């Protein structure tokens, strides 16, 4: 895709799932990718798997740790140069009906999914704005657009990510930074597998979801990776503040 070759991009949550597929796609497009993840072994495995004209390096990071993110960004930029793109994909949830949850679960879900988003942008996007150029893709969820039983707090966070992205897209439009949100539908990732396993609705959940999807299959991580690469490229230079679902038609605008 136009403008991706040689571009320096941070990908959070690159140890598995959509994050791993996105790292591999971006390296194949010629990007230099920094994988920010608290799963060091998974991130290193992704870096080894990624093949192409680009390259990938892993950094042990908790996205909700402001000082830790700043330190990792400094190391990446010392190694490779200023960051030009961010794909913020890291997320976590544990399915449970809201009235059965405890505040300790809320704290962890909010810390990773919402507070981590604020931290990554406060640290990484600042440099893009100062340099007058940058591309950002935030991965939320269709749960944040239409709700999802058993994921009330997660959905609230992802709705917040959508609103935050639109707001920052407005604030930074005059400074050369575009921001868009990708909302995956049900996608075969480790997070989705654990969701199905732990869901109060049981194993029938995945089968029911698949039947409801017009394209008759669950998403694959690669289905999102191409859209993420596009939104980080110059082909998407005139797109900002948008929320795009990749859901096989399960949700339609």
Beta strands, then each sheet from edge to edge (+ up, - down):
strand 1: 8-12
strand 2: 32-37
strand 3: 55-60
strand 4: 85-88
strand 5: 134-139
strand 6: 177-184
strand 7: 243-246
sheet 1: 3+ 2+ 1+ 4+ 5+ 6+ 7+
end
